[in-house]
């Protein structure tokens, strides 16, 4: 159970996307196998796995996207990681750090200040026009 604990963030990220599959620990490795609806979701699960420096020695993963397209408008979410800021999330998710207020506005139900986000929070990422 040690690896499942170490990769809890990645497992929680997979659950948040409704991944159909499992993360099983056996023979000293974590076997992560499943499907999600979009490639973006699969990439985010991979990003979560890669937050652990030893992931290459710890994890055997097969995560596939079955929907083929992007998430439905308004359906994209992001789980805050340690060290994240809204500007950093906006740059990664929307292509511009200046779009941080769009994320803040979409999450006013849970955020009172754009500088106060916490690891583990799941934020809605709005669909904005990219330039």
Order of alpha helices (4+ residues) and beta strands (2+ residues): alpha-alpha-beta-beta-alpha-alpha-beta-beta-alpha-alpha-beta
